[in-house]
Amino acid sequence: MVVSVEAIFLSTFVLISQNRMTQQADRRAELDLQISLLAEHESTRLVEMVEAIVHHLGIEHRWDDLEELKQDIAPEKVLEAIDEHSEGA
């Protein structure tokens, strides 16, 4: 009986520890996502600036995917979509 009680306590501590580790992993993943979205936003601005410089200097360029690169990613909208998806699941 003592061994059973000890096993119950040990399993409880393991589950609490795993829960805490999962919460930390979720926070890190959310932070990574936010950083990635901000980096994407900054990259879009850089593409626009380079395009303006090229246009100002009169340099001929052929970027087939320029319009796709200039599409801005709004971090708030992406996070809202993720939240909506996770609430629906």
MDAnalysis code that builds the backbone (N, CA, C; Angstrom):
import MDAnalysis as mda
import numpy as np

u = mda.Universe.empty(267, n_residues=89, atom_resindex=np.repeat(np.arange(89), 3), trajectory=True)
u.add_TopologyAttr("name", ["N", "CA", "C"] * 89)
u.add_TopologyAttr("resid", np.arange(1, 90))
u.add_TopologyAttr("resname", ["MET", "VAL", "VAL", "SER", "VAL", "GLU", "ALA", "ILE", "PHE", "LEU", "SER", "THR", "PHE", "VAL", "LEU", "ILE", "SER", "GLN", "ASN", "ARG", "MET", "THR", "GLN", "GLN", "ALA", "ASP", "ARG", "ARG", "ALA", "GLU", "LEU", "ASP", "LEU", "GLN", "ILE", "SER", "LEU", "LEU", "ALA", "GLU", "HIS", "GLU", "SER", "THR", "ARG", "LEU", "VAL", "GLU", "MET", "VAL", "GLU", "ALA", "ILE", "VAL", "HIS", "HIS", "LEU", "GLY", "ILE", "GLU", "HIS", "ARG", "TRP", "ASP", "ASP", "LEU", "GLU", "GLU", "LEU", "LYS", "GLN", "ASP", "ILE", "ALA", "PRO", "GLU", "LYS", "VAL", "LEU", "GLU", "ALA", "ILE", "ASP", "GLU", "HIS", "SER", "GLU", "GLY", "ALA"])
u.atoms.positions = np.array([
    [0.831, -1.197, 0.000],
    [0.000, 0.000, 0.000],
    [0.872, 1.256, 0.000],
    [1.970, 1.233, 0.733],
    [2.878, 2.382, 0.775],
    [3.472, 2.621, -0.605],
    [3.816, 1.565, -1.289],
    [4.380, 1.685, -2.632],
    [3.349, 2.285, -3.587],
    [2.093, 1.912, -3.451],
    [1.032, 2.454, -4.297],
    [0.862, 3.948, -4.062],
    [0.864, 4.360, -2.814],
    [0.734, 5.784, -2.492],
    [1.933, 6.554, -3.040],
    [3.117, 5.981, -2.905],
    [4.312, 6.631, -3.437],
    [4.219, 6.752, -4.957],
    [3.723, 5.746, -5.623],
    [3.558, 5.783, -7.075],
    [2.566, 6.865, -7.482],
    [1.505, 7.029, -6.712],
    [0.515, 8.074, -6.996],
    [1.160, 9.452, -6.874],
    [1.917, 9.680, -5.816],
    [2.580, 10.972, -5.642],
    [3.597, 11.234, -6.752],
    [4.371, 10.214, -7.087],
    [5.365, 10.380, -8.144],
    [4.703, 10.693, -9.486],
    [3.646, 9.991, -9.817],
    [2.963, 10.241, -11.086],
    [2.334, 11.635, -11.108],
    [1.839, 12.083, -9.949],
    [1.288, 13.441, -9.857],
    [2.370, 14.475, -10.109],
    [3.521, 14.306, -9.506],
    [4.616, 15.252, -9.697],
    [5.099, 15.249, -11.146],
    [5.141, 14.076, -11.759],
    [5.569, 13.985, -13.157],
    [4.574, 14.709, -14.055],
    [3.288, 14.524, -13.824],
    [2.271, 15.194, -14.639],
    [2.319, 16.711, -14.467],
    [2.513, 17.181, -13.248],
    [2.628, 18.623, -13.013],
    [3.847, 19.173, -13.740],
    [4.944, 18.453, -13.665],
    [6.167, 18.883, -14.337],
    [5.980, 18.909, -15.854],
    [5.346, 17.912, -16.409],
    [5.101, 17.875, -17.843],
    [4.187, 19.015, -18.279],
    [3.184, 19.313, -17.466],
    [2.261, 20.411, -17.770],
    [3.020, 21.737, -17.804],
    [3.891, 21.947, -16.845],
    [4.683, 23.174, -16.784],
    [5.607, 23.281, -17.997],
    [6.218, 22.177, -18.374],
    [7.114, 22.171, -19.538],
    [6.339, 22.447, -20.831],
    [5.121, 21.918, -20.927],
    [4.284, 22.163, -22.098],
    [3.905, 23.632, -22.199],
    [3.578, 24.245, -21.072],
    [3.244, 25.663, -21.072],
    [4.437, 26.504, -21.515],
    [5.626, 26.169, -21.050],
    [6.822, 26.898, -21.457],
    [7.082, 26.721, -22.950],
    [6.896, 25.525, -23.449],
    [7.095, 25.264, -24.879],
    [6.089, 26.046, -25.718],
    [4.850, 26.133, -25.238],
    [3.834, 26.907, -25.954],
    [4.200, 28.387, -25.998],
    [4.680, 28.920, -24.872],
    [5.090, 30.332, -24.843],
    [6.264, 30.587, -25.780],
    [7.216, 29.666, -25.803],
    [8.366, 29.823, -26.714],
    [7.926, 29.763, -28.171],
    [7.019, 28.858, -28.479],
    [6.524, 28.734, -29.852],
    [5.781, 30.000, -30.278],
    [4.991, 30.562, -29.376],
    [4.275, 31.798, -29.691],
    [5.253, 32.951, -29.908],
    [6.277, 33.023, -29.088],
    [7.291, 34.066, -29.252],
    [8.037, 33.891, -30.573],
    [8.382, 32.665, -30.913],
    [9.045, 32.391, -32.193],
    [8.169, 32.821, -33.366],
    [6.878, 32.538, -33.268],
    [5.949, 32.929, -34.323],
    [5.886, 34.443, -34.460],
    [5.788, 35.144, -33.343],
    [5.724, 36.601, -33.391],
    [6.995, 37.187, -33.989],
    [8.133, 36.654, -33.618],
    [9.401, 37.135, -34.173],
    [9.459, 36.865, -35.674],
    [9.025, 35.700, -36.095],
    [9.025, 35.373, -37.521],
    [8.091, 36.293, -38.306],
    [6.942, 36.581, -37.740],
    [5.996, 37.476, -38.419],
    [6.553, 38.894, -38.520],
    [7.198, 39.362, -37.474],
    [7.805, 40.691, -37.525],
    [8.950, 40.736, -38.532],
    [9.726, 39.679, -38.603],
    [10.811, 39.618, -39.583],
    [10.241, 39.626, -41.003],
    [9.151, 38.922, -41.212],
    [8.491, 38.924, -42.524],
    [7.990, 40.323, -42.867],
    [7.424, 40.997, -41.906],
    [6.928, 42.364, -42.095],
    [8.084, 43.298, -42.475],
    [9.196, 43.181, -41.786],
    [10.362, 44.014, -42.084],
    [10.932, 43.677, -43.461],
    [10.951, 42.420, -43.822],
    [11.454, 42.013, -45.141],
    [10.592, 42.608, -46.254],
    [9.294, 42.641, -46.037],
    [8.399, 43.243, -47.020],
    [8.724, 44.714, -47.207],
    [8.969, 45.413, -46.117],
    [9.330, 46.839, -46.195],
    [10.657, 47.015, -46.938],
    [11.604, 46.135, -46.696],
    [12.891, 46.222, -47.388],
    [12.733, 46.010, -48.892],
    [11.876, 45.077, -49.285],
    [11.628, 44.842, -50.709],
    [11.034, 46.096, -51.343],
    [10.099, 46.732, -50.645],
    [9.508, 47.963, -51.168],
    [10.545, 49.068, -51.303],
    [11.434, 49.178, -50.325],
    [12.471, 50.204, -50.379],
    [13.439, 49.945, -51.525],
    [13.839, 48.696, -51.715],
    [14.748, 48.356, -52.814],
    [14.077, 48.644, -54.155],
    [12.802, 48.327, -54.272],
    [12.082, 48.617, -55.506],
    [12.050, 50.120, -55.773],
    [11.829, 50.917, -54.729],
    [11.814, 52.374, -54.894],
    [13.188, 52.886, -55.322],
    [14.245, 52.337, -54.767],
    [15.603, 52.744, -55.145],
    [15.875, 52.375, -56.606],
    [15.497, 51.171, -56.993],
    [15.691, 50.723, -58.374],
    [14.924, 51.636, -59.330],
    [13.694, 51.960, -58.968],
    [12.882, 52.845, -59.800],
    [13.504, 54.235, -59.879],
    [13.960, 54.757, -58.758],
    [14.574, 56.088, -58.716],
    [15.851, 56.148, -59.557],
    [16.642, 55.097, -59.530],
    [17.883, 55.064, -60.299],
    [17.657, 54.713, -61.767],
    [16.451, 54.316, -62.108],
    [16.133, 53.984, -63.485],
    [16.726, 52.676, -63.951],
    [16.944, 51.773, -63.051],
    [17.523, 50.475, -63.386],
    [16.412, 49.542, -63.867],
    [16.679, 48.887, -64.980],
    [15.727, 47.893, -65.488],
    [15.849, 46.618, -64.655],
    [14.742, 46.083, -64.265],
    [14.775, 44.835, -63.493],
    [13.612, 43.955, -63.931],
    [13.793, 42.673, -63.745],
    [12.747, 41.706, -64.073],
    [12.590, 40.757, -62.891],
    [11.712, 41.119, -62.010],
    [11.379, 40.247, -60.884],
    [9.975, 39.743, -61.130],
    [9.871, 38.502, -61.450],
    [8.549, 37.941, -61.732],
    [7.695, 37.823, -60.482],
    [8.330, 37.642, -59.358],
    [7.582, 37.437, -58.117],
    [7.589, 38.675, -57.213],
    [7.844, 39.848, -57.782],
    [7.942, 41.061, -56.973],
    [6.632, 41.384, -56.260],
    [5.525, 41.269, -56.962],
    [4.234, 41.602, -56.338],
    [3.928, 40.660, -55.174],
    [4.308, 39.412, -55.328],
    [4.099, 38.455, -54.242],
    [4.970, 38.813, -53.040],
    [6.208, 39.245, -53.303],
    [7.105, 39.625, -52.212],
    [6.644, 40.882, -51.505],
    [5.953, 41.764, -52.217],
    [5.507, 43.021, -51.633],
    [4.229, 42.874, -50.805],
    [3.589, 41.726, -50.887],
    [2.367, 41.538, -50.096],
    [2.718, 41.539, -48.625],
    [2.075, 42.424, -47.900],
    [2.376, 42.578, -46.482],
    [1.646, 41.520, -45.667],
    [2.339, 40.991, -44.699],
    [1.762, 40.030, -43.763],
    [1.500, 40.782, -42.469],
    [0.238, 40.907, -42.107],
    [-0.116, 41.593, -40.865],
    [-0.028, 40.594, -39.713],
    [0.939, 40.777, -38.798],
    [1.099, 39.817, -37.707],
    [-0.166, 39.651, -36.869],
    [-0.898, 40.736, -36.673],
    [-2.106, 40.658, -35.846],
    [-3.139, 39.726, -36.473],
    [-3.296, 39.822, -37.798],
    [-4.297, 38.990, -38.472],
    [-3.909, 37.511, -38.434],
    [-2.636, 37.234, -38.576],
    [-2.181, 35.841, -38.521],
    [-2.423, 35.266, -37.131],
    [-2.084, 36.047, -36.101],
    [-2.302, 35.573, -34.728],
    [-3.786, 35.388, -34.434],
    [-4.632, 36.293, -34.944],
    [-6.072, 36.142, -34.764],
    [-6.577, 34.866, -35.442],
    [-6.083, 34.589, -36.646],
    [-6.502, 33.386, -37.359],
    [-6.070, 32.136, -36.616],
    [-4.878, 32.159, -36.050],
    [-4.398, 31.001, -35.276],
    [-5.269, 30.819, -34.034],
    [-5.591, 31.910, -33.359],
    [-6.440, 31.837, -32.174],
    [-7.830, 31.279, -32.527],
    [-8.398, 31.761, -33.634],
    [-9.710, 31.271, -34.049],
    [-9.661, 29.783, -34.372],
    [-8.596, 29.377, -35.042],
    [-8.458, 27.970, -35.398],
    [-8.290, 27.089, -34.161],
    [-7.508, 27.568, -33.199],
    [-7.283, 26.765, -31.995],
    [-8.529, 26.718, -31.121],
    [-9.353, 27.774, -31.144],
    [-10.593, 27.748, -30.370],
    [-11.617, 26.808, -30.999],
    [-11.582, 26.709, -32.330],
    [-12.508, 25.818, -33.041],
    [-12.154, 24.352, -32.887],
    [-10.898, 24.089, -32.556],
    [-10.464, 22.694, -32.452],
    [-10.771, 22.077, -31.133],
])
